[in-house]
Amino acid sequence: MGITSVTSKGQVTIPQEFRQKLGIRQGTKIAFSVVGDHVELRLVSQRVDVPSTGFGLLKARRKAVPADFDAAILMKQGKRKAPR
């Protein structure tokens, strides 16, 4: 059993072990109901997981490289002698 205090604004902190076990994160919707002499907490919806890689979260300032781009062409161009 986890014990916590109520703040002056009526807020409580859900102990970390319970948040982890239930998958409660920022943005998770929770419903409260009174049952007899206690309060039940139920998960209404969970926030969608953020991808662990972060791929696609940032926008590039440069234009995208075409999918059919062949980097070997750059190597061939680099072997040419520089003009004098």
N, C-alpha and C positions, 0 to 999 in steps of 0.2 A: 504494500500500500504506500502510495506517495502522498506526502502532506505538503501543502503550500498555503500561502496567505492570500487574502483578498486585498487588493489595493483600494485607495480612496475612490477610484473610478469604477470599482466593481470588477476589475480584471484579475485573472489568475494566470499563473504560468503552469502549463502542463509539463510535468517532469519529463526529462529527455528520454528516459527508458520507454515511457508510454508513447511519446511522439514517434520514436524510431520503430517501435513494435507495430503501431497502427499506420505508419507512413504519413503522419501529419506534418505538413510543411506550410510555409507562408502561402496564403491563398486557399488553403483547405477550408471548405464549408463544414460547420459543425452545428448540429441541432441539440438543444437541451430539452429534457422533459422531466417533470416531477412524477415519481412513482412511489407512492406511500410516503415514507419519511426520507427518501434520498433522491438525488438528481442523476439522471442518466445522460450520458454524452454519446451522440451517434454521429458518424461521419456521413454527411450528405453527399459531398462530391470532393474529389481530390484534384488538385491542380495537375495539369499535364506535365510530365517529366521534361526537363530540359535535357537536350542531348548531351552526353558526357564528353563528346569530342569538341563541341562548340562550332563544328563545321557549318558554314552558312550564316553565322550570326553577325558577321562583320561585312560591310560593303567595301569593295576595293575602289580605289581612285583611278586605277588603270583599266583599260579595256580588257575584256576576257580574251584569253588565248584560244584560237579556234581549236575544236576537238581534233581536226585532222592535221594540226601543225606538226611538222617533223623537225626535231631539234638537230638532227644530223645535217641538215642543210646549213645551219650555222657553223658547224665544224668544217664543212667543205669550203665555205666562204672564208673562214679564218686561215686556211692553208695557202690561199693565194698570196702572191708576193705583193707587198704594198707598192703602189705607184711612186716613182721617184720624180 
